[in-house]
């Protein structure tokens, strides 16, 4: 077979400790903000029945981007390309046991077979945030305000991004006014969703094949005015109406929105979402009336690009707090015992288990990014003291073992 390649599968990433620590720090900031708003975290398997996405979803994702296969039992299975259908399935399954409204979020990996490029991967991580059980109005305003609050939690300002709004209900009404029947209207909305991705001439030609009566002529822009005014009262002043915004999923029924980076170097959508009042009702579950819902998703790739470009990434460190070196025979046992004591006091401790010289141990600590170093020999073992060295400044302090953790943790 020869040597196996070290590269990962095309379109996916390996996360070495420093990389994963940085991504985790971003996720932690999201979790902290969402928890402050009363949202609870949930999770589910990335494996779903293929029909879950085929019933309602993006035609492009279903036909071209899903990882769908047949398992050994003859069942068609899909690696989840998005989380909303899973959420709908879970809510429908236990609707009588849940206390509505639900404020839920989930952070995990998603899979789409698409051409890897800037901002797009075949495996990516995503936070999905949903408010389930409330009709449009205050719920929509909360979701929009929360979407802005997540970026502001990293230090972004309203000059850094813009929220573009539209409504699937308004678009559907405009299509009816233009004389488009149901299937023609769906085709038009799918075309409109691709408008920014294809040449203008191609869009015009495809639109003329559907209708000579532009549906956007009938779009009531004033219908979104109250939403924009209410958002300003809540401190969100960077929302605008965008008549061509549709979002690609067929399950949207009302509000749709996307947040765009305002940087000329990255004029693209960061994330978005909308209202989907009929999706949960597709599942048999325990029966009952449809459950209204609204939500959005934040992808890690575009979010990390946005934060990196603005130097807004939260600090992340994987290294232990203290490198506990060893000097002489028998000192490793003492180091292990001391390490156990220090860990109970809140320190992350790395213990040398090699025969490296003390100088090489210090070099190893620096290479690993460990900020403090202390070595244990016979003297330290009997006196229960350590000489703790701050490696960045070479400052060294002798202290009792009981004082080591407070000294490092309060630095």
Order of alpha helices (4+ residues) and beta strands (2+ residues): alpha-beta-beta-alpha-beta-beta-alpha-beta-beta-alpha-beta-alpha-alpha-alpha-alpha-beta-beta-beta-beta-alpha-beta-alpha-beta-alpha-beta-alpha-beta-beta-alpha
